[in-house]
Amino acid sequence: MKIKRKYLLMLGWLMVLTVVVLSLININGAIPDVKNGDKIGHFIAYFSLTVWFTWLYPKTWVRNLYAIGFIFLGGIMEVLQSLTAYRSMDIDDFHVNTIGVIVGLTFAVFTAATPIVKRTFTP
């Protein structure tokens, strides 16, 4: 089933907004304390954003621009966290965000030709 591109794009930007909000709100005690759970969350978030936008924009220069943008977003979120009283900057989070972007870009490029991706995301 072909989904209108504008809805896929809106969902993608909603995902970006969700990452920004979750990066900046006070979550102390709101989530269970799982060893490295925070890092897993960072990886999944940036992996997902990169895959989504790479599938939406398969041109090399556009997908690379999004990947670089998501790496910058991860860095900016860490700096903004350092400015809050309830969050702190963690360089390891930035590293995991970047790894999520790189793995997401690689995964998306290699899966872009699959029938379901082509049916859903190709204009």
C-alpha positions as CSV (number, residue, x, y, z in Angstrom):
1,M,0.0,0.0,0.0
2,K,1.4,3.3,-1.0
3,I,1.3,5.9,1.8
4,K,1.3,9.6,0.8
5,R,4.8,11.0,1.0
6,K,3.6,14.0,3.1
7,Y,2.4,11.7,5.8
8,L,5.7,9.8,5.9
9,L,7.5,13.1,6.1
10,M,5.2,14.4,8.9
11,L,5.8,11.2,10.8
12,G,9.5,11.6,10.4
13,W,9.5,15.1,11.8
14,L,7.3,13.9,14.6
15,M,10.0,11.4,15.4
16,V,12.6,14.2,15.4
17,L,10.5,16.3,17.7
18,T,10.1,13.2,20.0
19,V,13.8,12.8,20.2
20,V,14.3,16.5,21.1
21,V,11.6,16.4,23.7
22,L,12.8,13.2,25.3
23,S,16.4,14.6,25.3
24,L,15.4,17.7,27.2
25,I,12.6,16.7,29.7
26,N,13.2,15.6,33.2
27,I,12.9,11.8,33.2
28,N,14.4,11.0,36.6
29,G,12.6,8.0,38.0
30,A,10.3,7.9,35.0
31,I,12.0,4.9,33.3
32,P,13.4,1.8,34.9
33,D,17.1,1.7,35.6
34,V,18.5,-0.8,33.1
35,K,22.3,-1.2,32.6
36,N,23.2,0.8,29.5
37,G,19.5,1.3,28.8
38,D,20.2,5.0,28.1
39,K,22.8,4.1,25.5
40,I,20.4,1.6,23.9
41,G,17.7,4.3,23.7
42,H,20.2,6.7,22.1
43,F,21.2,4.1,19.5
44,I,17.6,3.2,18.6
45,A,16.5,6.8,18.3
46,Y,19.3,8.0,16.0
47,F,19.3,4.7,14.0
48,S,15.5,5.1,13.4
49,L,15.7,8.7,12.4
50,T,18.5,8.0,9.9
51,V,16.8,4.9,8.4
52,W,13.5,6.8,8.0
53,F,14.9,9.8,6.3
54,T,17.4,7.8,4.2
55,W,14.4,5.8,2.9
56,L,12.5,9.0,2.2
57,Y,15.4,10.7,0.5
58,P,17.5,8.1,-1.4
59,K,19.7,10.6,-3.2
60,T,23.2,10.3,-1.8
61,W,23.8,14.0,-1.1
62,V,20.4,14.4,0.6
63,R,20.8,11.3,2.8
64,N,24.3,12.3,3.7
65,L,23.1,15.8,4.7
66,Y,20.5,14.3,6.9
67,A,23.0,11.9,8.5
68,I,25.4,14.9,9.2
69,G,22.4,16.8,10.5
70,F,21.4,14.0,12.9
71,I,25.0,13.8,14.2
72,F,24.9,17.6,14.9
73,L,21.5,17.2,16.5
74,G,22.9,14.6,18.9
75,G,25.7,17.0,19.8
76,I,23.4,19.9,20.3
77,M,21.1,17.9,22.5
78,E,24.0,16.9,24.7
79,V,25.1,20.6,25.0
80,L,21.5,21.7,25.8
81,Q,21.2,18.9,28.5
82,S,24.3,20.4,30.2
83,L,22.4,23.7,30.5
84,T,19.5,22.1,32.4
85,A,19.5,21.5,36.2
86,Y,18.1,18.0,35.8
87,R,20.1,16.5,32.9
88,S,23.9,16.3,32.2
89,M,26.1,16.1,29.1
90,D,27.6,12.7,28.4
91,I,30.1,12.4,25.6
92,D,29.4,8.7,25.4
93,D,25.8,9.5,24.5
94,F,27.1,11.6,21.6
95,H,29.3,8.7,20.5
96,V,26.4,6.3,20.6
97,N,24.2,8.7,18.7
98,T,26.8,8.9,16.0
99,I,27.2,5.2,15.8
100,G,23.4,4.9,15.5
101,V,23.5,7.3,12.6
102,I,26.3,5.4,10.8
103,V,24.7,2.0,11.3
104,G,21.3,3.4,10.4
105,L,22.7,4.9,7.2
106,T,24.4,1.7,6.2
107,F,21.3,-0.4,7.0
108,A,19.0,1.9,5.1
109,V,21.3,2.0,2.0
110,F,21.4,-1.8,1.8
111,T,17.7,-2.2,2.4
112,A,16.4,0.6,0.2
113,A,15.9,-1.7,-2.8
114,T,13.7,-4.2,-0.9
115,P,10.1,-4.4,-2.2
116,I,8.4,-3.1,0.9
117,V,10.7,-0.1,1.2
118,K,10.3,0.7,-2.5
119,R,6.5,0.4,-2.3
120,T,6.2,2.5,0.9
121,F,8.9,5.2,0.5
122,T,9.6,5.7,-3.1
123,P,7.8,8.7,-4.6
